Amino acid sequence: MLDVCANCVAYGREAVLDASPSARSLAPQKEFEVVDGFGPIVLSAITRMGKAPDDYARTQFINADYLRQIIAGKRVPDEKTARKLEKALGITLVVESAAQGAAVAKAAKGSGEFTLADVAQIRKGKK
């Protein structure tokens, strides 16, 4: 807040502070993990549909080489692809990570909102 004389007030305007939380919230980023053995799960779901992996990849707009690597277990699918496969195949691939679950459980005990202490690691030592 700035105090100005009556003459200078005409050159400025009153600042309005927004009480809503900012876009840069301190809430932790959602983390995900793909279940172990995801490759055979995806392959069996695709074959249950009666399709070849390459044909299925084309229908879902996924790169065929990328899907082959996922099925072979050489690559872990990103969250978007894993969610797409889950929805289309009716399987579960994505689970909440252990670190995310602990943060959610800790926040649930309190007010239900995340605070800086929930996401920061506090180091104790010399000041």
HELIX and SHEET records of a PDB file:
HELIX    1   1 CYS A    8  TYR A   11  5                                   4    
HELIX    2   2 PHE A   38  ARG A   48  1                                  11    
HELIX    3   3 PRO A   53  THR A   59  1                                   7    
HELIX    4   4 ALA A   64  ALA A   72  1                                   9    
HELIX    5   5 GLU A   79  LEU A   89  1                                  11    
HELIX    6   6 ALA A   98  LYS A  109  1                                  12    
HELIX    7   7 LEU A  116  VAL A  119  1                                   4    
SHEET    1   A 2 PHE A  32  VAL A  34  0                                        
SHEET    2   A 2 VAL A  94  GLU A  96 -1                                        
END                                                                             
